[in-house]
Structures are given as structure tokens and as C-alpha cells.
């Protein structure tokens, strides 16, 4: 599989940076991962690992639009499965936002009552501690 630009691949082991680089340049993924691992190992771990993490933070995640070769069985099936869960989440958010005004007002009133109850309990505890501290126990 080949991509239009360097992105983090969902097939990658650690953040998908090396796999994304291999897909972008159409290289064997295992070879690129081995080269990255050896580079990190031979640079004293910290500099190489820090650069790798920095690149992982800067690279965008791979999307179906980034793929050039759609003949791969992975690209069509796994992206469909991966993005269907994202769409389900967005659908749930839309359903949540499509509540009626009356439902929202009722939910607001319920939350307001809960907050007032919690505030009352809190102030009662503060009053109790004030009485204990000042020696004004009943």
C-alpha cells in the first residue's frame, strides 16, 4: 500500500511512524521498523526516542483519502471498520443534540436540584465543623 504523504499508519506497532514512513515510500515495513529501532538503540536511546516521539506528535493520522493504491484488501476493509466506529460516535452526539427543548429544560432542572442538594450537604458539614472548632456544640 502506498500513501500520498507521510502519516501515522494504523498498522504500526508504536505510534505508526515507521510503518507510515514505509507506506509513504513503498518500502518493506519490517525493514524500516528495524532501521528505526537500531537508530534509536545506537543513538543512546534518549535522543532517538525523543525525536521519534516528536515526529509521532507532529504527524497526522492516516485517513482513507491518503491511500493511493486501493487494491489492498487492508485499506478498504479495515478503514471501513475503523471509521464506522467514529461515525457511530458522531451519530450518538447528533442524537444527543437533537433533544427537544422541554427535555433539555427538564434535565437542567434535575441537575440544578442535585447541585443545590450537594451544596446544602456541604454547607451543613462546614457549619458542623465551625461549631466544633468554636466550641459551640449543641
SULUR-V278951 format. One record per backbone hydrogen bond with DSSP energy under -1.0 kcal/mol. CO is the residue of the C=O (numbers start at 1). NH is the residue of the N-H. If there is no record, write none. Layout:
# SULUR-V278951
<<CO/NH> <CO/NH>>
This chain:
# SULUR-V278951
<<2/68> <8/62> <9/12> <16/9> <16/20> <17/21> <18/22> <19/23> <20/24> <21/25> <22/27> <28/32> <29/33> <30/34> <31/35> <32/36> <33/37> <34/38> <35/39> <36/40> <37/41> <38/42> <39/43> <40/45> <44/46> <45/49> <46/50> <47/51> <48/52> <49/53> <50/54> <51/55> <52/56> <53/57> <54/58> <55/59> <60/8> <63/66> <64/67> <66/4> <72/76> <73/77> <74/78> <77/81> <78/82> <79/83> <80/84> <81/85> <83/87> <84/88> <85/89> <86/90> <87/91> <88/92> <89/93> <90/94> <91/95> <92/96> <93/97> <94/98> <100/104> <101/105> <102/106> <103/107> <104/108> <105/109> <106/110> <107/111> <108/112> <109/113> <110/114> <111/115> <112/116> <113/117> <114/118> <115/119> <116/120> <117/121> <118/122> <119/123> <120/124> <121/125> <122/126> <123/127> <124/128> <125/129> <126/130> <127/131> <128/132> <129/133> <130/134> <131/136>>
